[in-house]
Amino acid sequence: MNSLSWLVYGMQVFTNLGVLLAIVGGFVCVWLLFWGFCALCNDDQKAPLSITHFVKRFKQLIWVPVVCFTMLIFMPNERTMYLIAASEVGDRIVNSQKVQSIVDPGSEYLKTWLKKETERLNTTGTSK
């Protein structure tokens, strides 16, 4: 597989990874909210659902949704990945020997034609 094939493969992996990160981050946020609500309603400070136990676990688990949502923000979407792949293909085409062998004579012909037309216009403009 060439690098472009890996890029197309990576697009699908990033799309699936984005869905997984959204699910995990959302689940942890909802779970922490539910657990926090239960801890606030519980008066027994020694129970597993106490507010002190919740604060301790909250500090340990809050990084999970933060990391998930941060990765979601900076992960390129599928359209961006296709544009990157198209840019890669376009760059390879423009820099290929076959295209250069067509473009170089074409640009020389265009310069010659522009010079002739400029001279023709200059002579036509001065003769009137």
Sequence and secondary structure as in RCSB ss.txt:
>XXXX:A:sequence
MNSLSWLVYGMQVFTNLGVLLAIVGGFVCVWLLFWGFCALCNDDQKAPLSITHFVKRFKQLIWVPVVCFTMLIFM
PNERTMYLIAASEVGDRIVNSQKVQSIVDPGSEYLKTWLKKETERLNTTGTSK
>XXXX:A:secstr
  HHHHHHHHHHHHHHHHHHHHHHHHHHHHHHHHHHHHHHH   TTSTT HHHHHHHHHHHTHHHHHHHHHHHHS
  HHHHHHHHHHHHHHHHHTSHHHHHHHHHHHHHHHHHHHHHHHHHHHHHHH 
